[in-house]
Amino acid sequence: MSCGLLSSIAARTSARSPLPRTARAAARYWTLCKMLLALDTCTNSPSIALYAAQGIVGEITWRTREHHTRSLMPEIARLLELVAGPGSFTGLRIGLSAAKGLAYSLNVALLGVPTLDITASAGALLALPLCAAMSTGRGRYAAALYEIRAQTPVRTSDYWFGTAETLAPQIAERVREPFVLLGEMDDALPEQLRAYAGERMTLAPRALQLRRAGFLAELAWRRWQAGERANVETLAPYYVPTAALA
């Protein structure tokens, strides 16, 4: 799960804000302009974006080696300053903690968006059904199926968890027509799925494998406009079920 924070016109920063002091003015600009800050920290490719009614205002995606704690807040500050200026398990926990800290200190709304929904959004313009998947560590994966409706991926299955050997036959049995596999993963699942689905499976180009916070921002924006909100106190990451790690 990743997060979307939507600012309120009445929101204001506080002395307890987790942002560096140099970004406080930019944070005030963000809240006054009613923008959404999207945070995706599920893997080693974190992505953050600012979104407003006119679309994506700014976006940063970077690679890190499990250093979300050190890199996330400086990148948020940099994004806010750029926009307003003149010129895994650990990742989920860190991202949500940062989002909750911002939501509390800036008095803004908070939304949670499932990671695979963001992954599937990259294939919204494809004409085929999608299988969004991602590595969850220790040779295991998460996956879900989607159909494209009005250029929007709609999930048509549960979230599945398992190894390449257990997921591949399950996916191939469920999807009997040509489909596209996309997501941040190693080669094991695509190879196993190819063995079961054959030419029915098309592996998406690498450019579509990487999640972008811009997609997260668009999903969160739509859900916010539809009236969806999360409880800042009770919102929790959706971790891989323990049974899937056995």
C-alpha positions in Angstrom: 0.0 0.0 0.0 1.1 3.5 -0.7 -0.2 6.8 0.4 -1.8 10.0 -0.9 -2.0 13.2 1.3 -4.4 15.9 0.3 -4.0 19.3 1.6 -6.7 21.5 3.1 -7.2 25.2 2.5 -7.3 25.7 6.2 -4.2 23.6 6.9 -1.1 25.1 8.3 2.4 23.9 9.3 3.6 23.6 12.8 6.8 23.7 14.7 6.6 19.9 15.0 6.5 19.4 11.2 8.8 16.5 10.1 10.0 18.6 7.1 13.3 20.4 7.3 13.0 24.1 8.2 14.0 25.2 4.7 10.9 23.4 3.3 8.4 24.9 5.7 7.5 27.8 3.4 7.1 25.3 0.5 4.8 23.2 2.6 2.6 26.2 3.4 2.4 26.7 -0.4 1.4 23.1 -0.9 -1.4 23.3 1.7 -2.7 26.6 0.5 -2.8 25.5 -3.2 -4.8 22.4 -2.3 -2.4 19.8 -3.7 -2.0 16.1 -3.1 1.4 14.6 -2.1 1.8 11.0 -3.1 4.4 8.7 -1.5 5.3 5.2 -2.9 8.0 3.6 -0.8 7.2 -0.1 -1.2 10.4 -1.2 -2.9 13.9 0.1 -3.7 12.5 2.5 -6.2 10.7 5.1 -4.1 8.6 7.6 -6.0 6.9 10.8 -4.8 4.7 13.3 -6.6 2.6 16.5 -6.2 -0.7 16.5 -7.9 -3.3 19.3 -8.4 -6.6 19.7 -10.3 -4.6 20.4 -13.5 -2.6 17.2 -13.2 1.0 16.3 -12.0 2.9 19.3 -10.7 6.1 17.6 -9.8 7.5 14.0 -9.5 10.7 12.4 -8.2 11.6 8.7 -8.6 15.0 7.4 -7.4 16.8 4.2 -6.6 18.0 3.4 -3.0 19.4 0.4 -1.1 17.1 0.2 1.8 17.9 3.8 2.9 14.3 5.1 2.9 14.8 6.6 6.3 17.6 8.9 5.2 16.3 9.7 1.7 12.6 10.1 1.9 12.2 13.4 3.9 15.0 15.2 2.0 13.4 14.2 -1.3 9.9 15.4 -0.1 11.5 18.7 0.9 13.3 18.9 -2.5 10.1 18.3 -4.4 8.2 20.9 -2.4 11.0 23.4 -2.9 11.2 22.7 -6.6 7.4 23.2 -7.0 7.2 26.3 -4.9 10.6 27.8 -5.4 11.8 30.4 -7.9 13.7 28.4 -10.2 9.3 -3.6 1.3 8.2 -4.0 4.8 10.6 -1.3 5.9 9.7 0.9 3.0 6.0 0.6 3.7 6.5 1.4 7.4 8.7 4.4 6.7 6.5 5.7 4.0 3.3 5.5 6.1 5.0 6.9 9.1 6.1 9.9 7.0 2.6 10.3 5.6 1.0 10.2 9.0 3.5 12.7 10.4 2.6 15.1 7.6 -1.1 14.5 7.9 -1.0 15.2 11.7 1.3 18.2 11.6 -0.3 19.8 8.5 -3.8 18.8 9.3 -4.4 17.2 5.8 -6.4 14.2 4.6 -4.7 10.8 4.1 -5.5 8.0 1.6 -4.0 4.6 1.2 -3.7 3.0 -2.3 -2.7 -0.7 -2.9 0.7 -1.0 -4.6 -0.5 -3.3 -7.3 -3.3 -0.8 -8.3 -0.5 1.7 -9.0 1.4 -0.9 -11.0 -1.6 -1.7 -13.1 -2.2 2.0 -13.8 0.9 2.0 -16.1 -1.0 -0.3 -18.4 -4.2 1.7 -18.5 -3.9 2.4 -22.3 -3.2 -1.3 -23.2 -6.1 -3.1 -24.8 -5.4 -6.4 -23.0 -6.2 -7.6 -19.5 -3.4 -7.1 -17.0 -1.6 -9.1 -14.4 0.2 -6.8 -12.0 2.9 -8.4 -9.9 5.8 -7.5 -7.7 8.6 -9.3 -5.8 8.0 -9.3 -2.0 11.4 -10.9 -1.1 12.6 -14.5 -0.4 11.6 -15.7 -3.9 7.9 -14.7 -3.4 5.5 -12.4 -5.2 2.2 -10.6 -4.9 -0.1 -10.5 -7.9 -3.6 -9.5 -9.0 -5.6 -9.4 -12.2 -7.1 -6.3 -13.8 -9.4 -5.3 -16.7 -9.3 -2.0 -18.5 -12.6 -0.1 -18.2 -12.7 3.5 -19.5 -8.9 3.6 -19.5 -8.9 2.7 -15.8 -7.6 -0.7 -14.5 -10.3 -2.4 -12.4 -9.2 -5.3 -10.2 -11.0 -8.6 -11.0 -9.2 -11.0 -8.5 -8.1 -11.2 -5.0 -4.5 -10.2 -4.1 -2.5 -13.4 -4.5 0.7 -14.2 -2.7 3.2 -17.1 -3.3 6.2 -18.4 -5.2 6.6 -18.3 -8.9 5.8 -22.1 -8.9 2.5 -21.6 -7.1 1.3 -18.4 -8.7 2.0 -19.2 -12.3 -0.5 -22.0 -12.7 -3.1 -20.0 -10.7 -2.8 -17.0 -13.0 -2.7 -19.1 -16.2 -5.8 -21.0 -15.1 -7.7 -17.8 -14.4 -6.8 -15.8 -17.5 -7.7 -17.8 -20.7 -7.2 -14.9 -23.1 -4.1 -12.9 -24.1 -2.8 -10.7 -21.2 0.1 -8.4 -20.2 2.3 -9.1 -17.2 3.8 -6.0 -15.7 5.5 -5.0 -12.4 8.8 -4.8 -10.5 10.0 -8.4 -10.3 12.9 -10.7 -11.2 12.8 -13.2 -14.1 11.4 -16.3 -12.2 7.7 -15.4 -12.3 7.7 -14.4 -16.0 9.5 -17.6 -16.9 7.2 -19.8 -14.9 4.1 -18.0 -16.3 5.4 -18.4 -19.8 5.7 -22.1 -19.3 2.0 -22.3 -18.3 0.4 -19.5 -20.4 2.7 -19.7 -23.5 2.1 -17.0 -26.1 -1.0 -15.8 -24.2 1.3 -13.8 -22.0 3.1 -10.6 -23.1 5.7 -9.2 -20.8 5.4 -5.4 -20.6 8.3 -3.2 -21.7 10.7 -2.3 -18.9 9.6 1.3 -19.0 6.2 0.1 -17.7 7.6 -2.1 -15.0 8.6 0.8 -12.7 5.9 2.3 -10.6 5.5 6.1 -10.6 4.1 8.3 -7.9 2.3 10.2 -10.7 0.0 7.1 -11.1 -0.5 6.9 -7.4 -1.4 10.6 -7.3 -4.0 10.2 -10.0 -5.6 7.3 -8.2 -5.6 9.1 -4.9 -7.0 12.2 -6.5 -10.0 10.3 -8.0 -10.7 8.6 -4.7 -10.5 11.8 -2.8 -12.9 13.5 -5.2 -15.3 10.5 -4.7 -15.3 11.3 -1.0 -12.9 8.6 0.2 -10.7 9.3 3.3 -8.6 7.2 5.6 -8.4 7.3 9.4 -5.0 8.7 10.2 -4.9 6.8 13.5 -6.0 3.4 12.2 -4.5 3.3 8.6 -1.9 0.5 8.5 0.3 -1.0 5.7 -1.0 -4.1 4.0 1.9 -6.5 4.5 2.3 -9.9 2.8 0.3 -12.5 4.9 2.4 -14.6 7.1 1.1 -17.8 5.5 2.7 -16.7 2.2 6.1 -16.6 3.8 6.0 -20.1 5.2 
